[in-house]
Amino acid sequence: MPANYGLLIQRREFIEETVKIARKHGALVIFDEVISGFRVALGGMAEVLGMRPDLVTYGKVIAVVPGSVLWRPKRFDEVGRARRARLSAGTLSANPVGMRAAGDAAEIERVGAYAQLEERTGRFCDQLNAEMQQRGLPFELTRTASIFWLHAQTKAPIRRIGQIPEHHPTAFAKVFHAALSRGVYLAPSGFEVGFMSLAHDHDLLEKAGEAILAAVKRLRKNSLSLWERAGVRDLGPYAHAPLPNPLPKERGQETNEHWNQAQSNRHRSGRAVGCLHSDAGRLVVGVWSAST
């Protein structure tokens, strides 16, 4: 489950086939659980998928001297002995607070933490997605377990980096600052994911949801097309019609800019919707044949 460059949820069939190929050729199957370990389940993605990899890495949450642990059935002691001969450091290495938190993490199943987090994350993301879809806003949330990712809207699930919209980083930066101005601090990078915790109660999530929705609405408002700003909401079959060449420069640079922007709207009908900047400073919308 790649989650350090967006949340790129993979198909189970893809993972199973990858494991099958590795086994066939005698390669080790290694699960990198630095992010998903203890997060999606006590046994990480290996538990969720019902698989038994050869090696599993758990990251900083373990808070031991190397900052991460390499685990294999019946091999943990060997890794520990090898570790003693090395000097290593990490973010939470030998940190007493981190070590205490890691110790308490082993007790989370007693309070049904995973079920609570799954339900809480699902409700938060589903409600926001429904609101954004209803309003035609260009963002959505992808989630799995208690991990979620706010990203530019796409027609299909994003499973690899190349499928992330090019405009996403720029658009997310605007959403980030708009949410921050409303008291909600998202991950500062559009490629970072968010994590739900038991500390996020109903009131906090309601505030966060309202701030995110308002931030995306602001982005939408600032990116309205020329037609929408002119008060034209529905252009019907002419919304994407081709337009003639730009107006002559003597008619005004501002008029040309409006005209050029409208040229991006195309439609097979051969008809066009254009605009002229009148003397009164109003946008006048007209419809004509592209052949003229």
C-alpha positions as CSV (number, residue, x, y, z in Angstrom):
1,M,0.0,0.0,0.0
2,P,2.1,2.9,-1.2
3,A,1.3,5.9,1.1
4,N,4.3,8.2,0.9
5,Y,3.6,9.7,-2.4
6,G,-0.2,9.9,-2.2
7,L,-2.3,7.0,-1.2
8,L,-2.0,4.6,-4.1
9,I,-4.3,1.7,-3.2
10,Q,-3.3,-1.4,-5.2
11,R,-5.6,-4.2,-6.4
12,R,-5.4,-7.4,-4.3
13,E,-4.9,-9.3,-7.6
14,F,-1.8,-7.2,-8.4
15,I,-0.2,-7.9,-5.0
16,E,-1.0,-11.6,-5.2
17,E,0.5,-11.9,-8.6
18,T,3.6,-10.0,-7.5
19,V,4.0,-12.4,-4.6
20,K,3.4,-15.4,-6.8
21,I,6.2,-14.3,-9.3
22,A,8.6,-13.7,-6.4
23,R,8.0,-17.1,-4.9
24,K,8.4,-18.7,-8.4
25,H,11.8,-17.2,-8.8
26,G,13.0,-17.8,-5.3
27,A,13.0,-14.1,-4.3
28,L,12.1,-12.8,-0.9
29,V,8.8,-11.2,-0.4
30,I,9.3,-8.0,1.7
31,F,6.5,-5.9,3.1
32,D,7.4,-2.3,3.9
33,E,5.1,-1.6,6.8
34,V,6.8,1.6,8.0
35,I,3.6,3.5,7.4
36,S,1.0,0.8,7.5
37,G,2.4,-1.2,10.4
38,F,0.1,-0.9,13.5
39,R,-1.9,1.6,11.5
40,V,-4.2,-0.5,9.3
41,A,-4.1,-3.4,11.8
42,L,-1.9,-4.7,14.5
43,G,-0.3,-7.0,12.0
44,G,-0.2,-4.3,9.2
45,M,-1.1,-5.0,5.6
46,A,0.2,-8.6,6.0
47,E,-2.7,-9.2,8.3
48,V,-5.2,-7.3,6.2
49,L,-4.2,-9.3,3.1
50,G,-3.9,-12.6,4.9
51,M,-0.3,-13.0,3.6
52,R,2.9,-14.2,5.2
53,P,5.9,-12.3,3.7
54,D,9.4,-13.4,4.3
55,L,10.5,-10.1,5.7
56,V,8.5,-7.2,7.2
57,T,9.8,-3.7,8.2
58,Y,8.2,-1.8,11.0
59,G,9.3,1.8,11.4
60,K,9.9,4.5,14.0
61,V,6.9,3.6,16.1
62,I,8.9,0.7,17.5
63,A,11.3,3.3,18.9
64,V,14.2,0.9,19.4
65,V,17.8,1.9,18.8
66,P,17.9,1.5,15.0
67,G,14.6,3.3,14.5
68,S,13.2,0.4,12.6
69,V,12.9,-3.3,12.9
70,L,13.4,-6.1,10.4
71,W,11.3,-9.1,11.3
72,R,11.1,-12.6,10.1
73,P,9.6,-15.6,11.9
74,K,12.2,-17.1,14.3
75,R,14.8,-14.5,13.1
76,F,14.1,-11.6,15.3
77,D,16.8,-12.5,17.8
78,E,19.4,-12.7,15.0
79,V,18.6,-9.2,13.8
80,G,18.8,-8.0,17.4
81,R,22.3,-9.5,17.9
82,A,23.5,-8.0,14.6
83,R,22.1,-4.6,15.6
84,R,24.2,-4.5,18.8
85,A,27.3,-4.4,16.7
86,R,26.2,-1.2,14.9
87,L,25.9,2.4,15.8
88,S,22.6,3.9,14.5
89,A,20.3,6.7,15.2
90,G,16.8,7.7,14.2
91,T,14.0,10.1,14.9
92,L,12.6,8.2,17.9
93,S,15.7,6.2,18.8
94,A,15.8,5.6,22.5
95,N,13.1,8.3,23.0
96,P,11.3,7.5,26.3
97,V,8.0,9.0,25.1
98,G,8.1,7.2,21.8
99,M,9.0,3.9,23.6
100,R,6.1,4.3,26.0
101,A,3.7,5.1,23.1
102,A,4.9,2.0,21.2
103,G,4.4,-0.1,24.3
104,D,0.9,1.1,24.7
105,A,0.1,0.6,21.0
106,A,0.2,-3.1,21.7
107,E,-2.9,-2.6,23.9
108,I,-5.0,-0.8,21.4
109,E,-7.0,-3.9,20.4
110,R,-8.5,-4.1,23.9
111,V,-10.4,-0.9,23.3
112,G,-11.5,-1.8,19.7
113,A,-9.4,1.0,18.3
114,Y,-9.2,-0.3,14.8
115,A,-13.0,-0.6,14.4
116,Q,-13.4,2.9,15.8
117,L,-10.8,4.4,13.5
118,E,-12.2,2.6,10.5
119,E,-15.7,3.9,11.2
120,R,-14.6,7.4,12.0
121,T,-12.4,7.7,8.9
122,G,-15.1,6.3,6.7
123,R,-17.7,8.7,8.0
124,F,-15.4,11.7,7.7
125,C,-14.3,10.9,4.1
126,D,-17.6,9.8,2.8
127,Q,-19.4,12.9,4.0
128,L,-16.8,15.2,2.6
129,N,-16.8,13.3,-0.7
130,A,-20.6,13.5,-0.9
131,E,-20.5,17.3,-0.2
132,M,-17.8,18.0,-2.8
133,Q,-19.4,15.8,-5.4
134,Q,-22.8,17.5,-4.9
135,R,-21.3,20.9,-5.3
136,G,-19.1,19.9,-8.3
137,L,-15.9,20.7,-6.4
138,P,-12.6,19.4,-8.0
139,F,-11.3,17.5,-5.0
140,E,-11.9,14.1,-3.4
141,L,-10.6,11.9,-0.6
142,T,-9.2,8.4,-1.0
143,R,-9.0,6.3,2.1
144,T,-8.1,2.9,3.5
145,A,-8.4,1.9,7.1
146,S,-7.6,5.2,9.1
147,I,-5.4,6.7,6.3
148,F,-6.8,9.3,3.9
149,W,-5.5,11.5,1.1
150,L,-7.0,14.7,-0.2
151,H,-6.3,15.1,-3.9
152,A,-7.5,16.6,-7.1
153,Q,-10.5,14.7,-8.5
154,T,-9.9,11.9,-11.0
155,K,-12.2,9.7,-13.0
156,A,-10.6,6.5,-11.9
157,P,-8.6,5.4,-8.8
158,I,-5.0,6.6,-8.7
159,R,-2.8,3.5,-8.5
160,R,0.6,4.9,-9.7
161,I,2.4,8.3,-9.5
162,G,1.9,9.0,-13.2
163,Q,-1.9,9.1,-12.7
164,I,-1.7,12.0,-10.2
165,P,-3.1,15.1,-12.0
166,E,-0.3,17.5,-12.9
167,H,-2.1,20.5,-11.4
168,H,-2.6,18.7,-8.1
169,P,0.4,20.2,-6.2
170,T,-0.5,23.7,-7.1
171,A,-4.2,23.3,-6.4
172,F,-3.5,21.5,-3.1
173,A,-1.2,24.3,-1.9
174,K,-4.1,26.8,-2.2
175,V,-6.4,24.4,-0.3
176,F,-3.8,23.9,2.4
177,H,-3.4,27.7,3.0
178,A,-7.1,28.3,2.9
179,A,-7.7,25.5,5.4
180,L,-4.9,26.7,7.6
181,S,-6.5,30.2,7.7
182,R,-9.5,28.4,9.2
183,G,-7.5,26.7,11.9
184,V,-7.0,23.3,10.3
185,Y,-3.5,22.2,9.6
186,L,-3.3,19.6,6.8
187,A,-0.1,17.9,5.7
188,P,1.8,20.7,3.9
189,S,2.5,18.5,0.8
190,G,-0.2,17.4,-1.6
191,F,1.5,14.0,-1.7
192,E,1.3,13.4,2.0
193,V,-1.5,11.4,3.6
194,G,-3.5,12.1,6.7
195,F,-4.0,9.8,9.7
196,M,-7.1,9.5,11.9
197,S,-6.7,9.0,15.6
198,L,-8.9,8.4,18.6
199,A,-8.2,12.0,19.7
200,H,-10.2,13.2,16.7
201,D,-13.6,13.4,18.1
202,H,-16.9,14.4,16.5
203,D,-16.5,18.2,17.1
204,L,-12.9,18.3,15.8
205,L,-13.8,16.3,12.7
206,E,-16.8,18.5,12.0
207,K,-14.6,21.6,12.2
208,A,-12.0,20.0,10.0
209,G,-14.6,19.0,7.4
210,E,-16.1,22.4,7.3
211,A,-12.7,24.0,6.9
212,I,-11.6,21.7,4.1
213,L,-14.9,22.1,2.3
214,A,-14.7,25.9,2.5
215,A,-11.0,25.8,1.3
216,V,-12.0,23.7,-1.8
217,K,-15.0,25.9,-2.5
218,R,-12.6,28.9,-2.4
219,L,-10.3,27.2,-4.9
220,R,-13.3,26.5,-7.1
221,K,-14.5,30.1,-6.9
222,N,-11.1,31.5,-7.8
223,S,-10.8,29.2,-10.8
224,L,-14.2,30.0,-12.3
225,S,-14.1,30.3,-16.1
226,L,-14.7,33.6,-17.9
227,W,-18.3,32.6,-18.7
228,E,-19.1,31.7,-15.0
229,R,-17.7,35.0,-13.8
230,A,-19.9,36.8,-16.4
231,G,-22.9,35.1,-14.8
232,V,-23.3,32.5,-17.6
233,R,-23.8,29.2,-15.8
234,D,-25.2,26.9,-18.6
235,L,-23.9,27.2,-22.2
236,G,-25.8,24.1,-23.3
237,P,-24.4,22.4,-26.4
238,Y,-22.1,25.4,-27.1
239,A,-20.0,25.1,-23.9
240,H,-17.1,23.6,-25.9
241,A,-17.6,25.1,-29.3
242,P,-14.6,26.2,-31.4
243,L,-14.1,29.9,-32.0
244,P,-12.7,32.0,-34.8
245,N,-9.3,33.7,-34.6
246,P,-8.7,36.3,-31.9
247,L,-10.0,39.8,-32.4
248,P,-7.6,42.4,-33.9
249,K,-5.4,44.1,-31.3
250,E,-7.0,47.5,-31.9
251,R,-10.2,46.2,-30.2
252,G,-8.3,46.1,-26.9
253,Q,-6.0,43.8,-25.1
254,E,-8.6,42.9,-22.5
255,T,-11.0,41.8,-25.2
256,N,-8.4,39.6,-26.8
257,E,-7.7,37.9,-23.5
258,H,-11.4,37.2,-23.0
259,W,-11.6,35.9,-26.6
260,N,-8.5,33.7,-26.3
261,Q,-9.8,32.2,-23.1
262,A,-13.1,31.4,-24.7
263,Q,-11.3,29.6,-27.6
264,S,-10.5,26.7,-25.4
265,N,-14.2,25.8,-25.4
266,R,-14.8,23.3,-28.2
267,H,-17.8,21.4,-29.5
268,R,-18.6,19.3,-32.6
269,S,-21.7,21.3,-33.5
270,G,-19.7,23.8,-35.4
271,R,-21.4,26.6,-33.4
272,A,-19.6,28.9,-31.0
273,V,-20.2,31.0,-28.0
274,G,-18.0,34.1,-27.7
275,C,-17.8,37.3,-25.8
276,L,-17.2,41.0,-26.5
277,H,-16.2,43.6,-24.0
278,S,-18.7,46.4,-24.4
279,D,-18.0,50.1,-23.7
280,A,-20.1,49.8,-20.5
281,G,-17.6,47.2,-19.2
282,R,-20.1,44.4,-19.5
283,L,-19.5,41.0,-21.1
284,V,-21.9,40.4,-24.0
285,V,-22.4,36.8,-25.0
286,G,-23.2,35.9,-28.5
287,V,-23.7,32.7,-30.5
288,W,-22.7,32.3,-34.2
289,S,-21.5,29.8,-36.7
290,A,-17.8,28.9,-36.5
291,S,-17.7,29.2,-40.3
292,T,-18.4,32.9,-40.1
